[in-house]
């Protein structure tokens, strides 16, 4: 049941890809409504809310659109052939309509007047061919289960896959016979057999390939590392493509990335010392996450690591399956078989225990909080080089406040003025405490944190939790 309290929660929460606000004070065109119903359904469903401004801080403006609720329901069902529930709420500031739009069926996108629609910013646009292809293939076997090769004999399988490295990674003795090797690969779903012929799966090739380029189905899943000379893309210093399987080539990939990263120089009493700009664990975890959570059905793009003097950007194809604000406390993998193997061989953390370590290490290194940016086709996580507190802008500070609050919460603690001041390495003075209070107030106003129910009345000793707690 949708209540005024639920509406208030949505209004105060950060932007959510499953909720669309429209002011629509006087009217809202019925065709426009139908198009939004189609677009939101194609994006796995959500809420279209009329009578609330989309600009933050959002205000209830009230709407006079669609006075006859039942008639509107019938029009939607008649023209779109799926049902949308409509809730009418009367807030002190005005009437609000909430359209609860269901997700499209698996493998079946919706269309309106011949157009398969999706949202892009404030606009509605046709879905890309790649997105449609992925939807239509949802009922088929997953990408990782499909064959990556034509029929092969056992020798050809062993020539294409780095089986020695695989057994080293899983800490098992190398089998004494070729038959035992093949049987192990089959049991891991890296291979299937059919009358003494073998087919390497996409899972097997993407994890164990000696060279991904030799597999037509995964040759576009290689990993690009680009290093730029300045903080923009104008001039490239170096570009490298990693063509080994994700499991067998991961250690070499991380070593290469770390060797390209800038260093900080610390001058001690007697000597100079260079230390890495970014924590090893953060780089390792974020690269592993990009490989695991990428949309493998998306063609024409792959995981890319871009290194600038002031930041490193790690991008994978596809949108995440959970909201970016919940990365630190929730886990849902698009490619669970891939994730399971990466965890088994120690490449990434156990479920739900990786991003919190990234945040912890960025705090420990006194780096700005990571930034997560999501487009209609890609997810990018950005790690920033060291900045002094005075160099951080307001978004930097609010993001750090929110992630620090999340980290405290998942550690069964609560954020306070003191803990946030310590995160920023600020002195315990009245002026610094007041500065941190301003950051906390801005984060509360933005809706990313909230006071803990058990918190003290005093702002100095108040406790805070994430908005989702």
Rosetta blueprint (number, residue, H / E / L):
1 X L
2 X L
3 X L
4 X H
5 X H
6 X H
7 X H
8 X H
9 X H
10 X H
11 X H
12 X H
13 X L
14 X L
15 X L
16 X L
17 X L
18 X L
19 X E
20 X E
21 X E
22 X E
23 X L
24 X L
25 X L
26 X L
27 X L
28 X L
29 X L
30 X H
31 X H
32 X H
33 X H
34 X H
35 X H
36 X H
37 X H
38 X H
39 X H
40 X H
41 X H
42 X H
43 X L
44 X L
45 X L
46 X E
47 X E
48 X E
49 X E
50 X E
51 X L
52 X E
53 X L
54 X L
55 X L
56 X L
57 X L
58 X L
59 X L
60 X E
61 X L
62 X L
63 X L
64 X L
65 X L
66 X L
67 X L
68 X L
69 X H
70 X H
71 X H
72 X H
73 X H
74 X H
75 X H
76 X H
77 X H
78 X H
79 X H
80 X H
81 X L
82 X L
83 X L
84 X E
85 X E
86 X E
87 X E
88 X E
89 X E
90 X E
91 X E
92 X L
93 X L
94 X E
95 X E
96 X E
97 X E
98 X E
99 X E
100 X E
101 X E
102 X L
103 X L
104 X L
105 X L
106 X L
107 X L
108 X L
109 X L
110 X L
111 X L
112 X E
113 X L
114 X L
115 X E
116 X L
117 X E
118 X E
119 X E
120 X E
121 X L
122 X L
123 X E
124 X E
125 X E
126 X E
127 X L
128 X L
129 X H
130 X H
131 X H
132 X H
133 X H
134 X H
135 X H
136 X H
137 X L
138 X L
139 X L
140 X L
141 X L
142 X L
143 X H
144 X H
145 X H
146 X L
147 X E
148 X L
149 X L
150 X L
151 X L
152 X E
153 X L
154 X H
155 X H
156 X H
157 X H
158 X H
159 X H
160 X H
161 X E
162 X L
163 X H
164 X H
165 X H
166 X H
167 X H
168 X H
169 X H
170 X L
171 X L
172 X L
173 X L
174 X L
175 X L
176 X L
177 X L
178 X H
179 X H
180 X H
181 X H
182 X H
183 X H
184 X H
185 X H
186 X H
187 X H
188 X L
189 X L
190 X L
191 X E
192 X E
193 X E
194 X E
195 X L
196 X L
197 X E
198 X E
199 X E
200 X E
201 X E
202 X H
203 X H
204 X H
205 X H
206 X H
207 X H
208 X H
209 X E
210 X L
211 X L
212 X H
213 X H
214 X H
215 X L
216 X L
217 X L
218 X L
219 X H
220 X H
221 X H
222 X L
223 X E
224 X E
225 X E
226 X E
227 X E
228 X E
229 X L
230 X L
231 X L
232 X L
233 X L
234 X L
235 X L
236 X E
237 X E
238 X E
239 X E
240 X E
241 X E
242 X E
243 X L
244 X L
245 X L
246 X L
247 X L
248 X L
249 X L
250 X H
251 X H
252 X H
253 X H
254 X H
255 X H
256 X H
257 X H
258 X H
259 X H
260 X H
261 X L
262 X L
263 X E
264 X E
265 X E
266 X E
267 X E
268 X L
269 X L
270 X L
271 X L
272 X E
273 X E
274 X E
275 X E
276 X E
277 X L
278 X L
279 X L
280 X H
281 X H
282 X H
283 X H
284 X H
285 X H
286 X H
287 X H
288 X H
289 X H
290 X H
291 X H
292 X H
293 X H
294 X L
295 X L
296 X L
297 X L
298 X L
299 X L
300 X L
301 X L
302 X L
303 X L
304 X E
305 X E
306 X E
307 X E
308 X E
309 X L
310 X L
311 X E
312 X E
313 X E
314 X E
315 X E
316 X E
317 X E
318 X L
319 X L
320 X L
321 X L
322 X L
323 X L
324 X H
325 X H
326 X H
327 X L
328 X L
329 X L
330 X L
331 X L
332 X L
333 X L
334 X L
335 X L
336 X H
337 X H
338 X H
339 X H
340 X H
341 X H
342 X H
343 X H
344 X H
345 X L
346 X L
347 X L
348 X L
349 X L
350 X L
351 X L
352 X L
353 X L
354 X L
355 X H
356 X H
357 X H
358 X H
359 X H
360 X H
361 X H
362 X H
363 X H
364 X H
365 X L
366 X L
367 X E
368 X L
369 X L
370 X L
371 X E
372 X E
373 X E
374 X E
375 X L
376 X L
377 X L
378 X E
379 X E
380 X E
381 X E
382 X E
383 X E
384 X E
385 X L
386 X E
387 X L
388 X L
389 X H
390 X H
391 X H
392 X L
393 X L
394 X H
395 X H
396 X H
397 X H
398 X H
399 X H
400 X H
401 X H
402 X H
403 X H
404 X H
405 X H
406 X H
407 X H
408 X H
409 X H
410 X H
411 X L
412 X L
413 X L
414 X L
415 X E
416 X E
417 X H
418 X H
419 X H
420 X H
421 X H
422 X H
423 X H
424 X L
425 X L
426 X L
427 X L
428 X L
429 X L
430 X H
431 X H
432 X H
433 X H
434 X H
435 X H
436 X H
437 X H
438 X H
439 X H
440 X H
441 X H
442 X H
443 X H
444 X H
445 X H
446 X H
447 X L
448 X L
449 X E
450 X E
451 X E
452 X L
453 X L
454 X L
455 X L
456 X L
457 X L
458 X L
459 X L
460 X L
461 X L
462 X L
463 X E
464 X E
465 X E
466 X E
467 X L
468 X L
469 X L
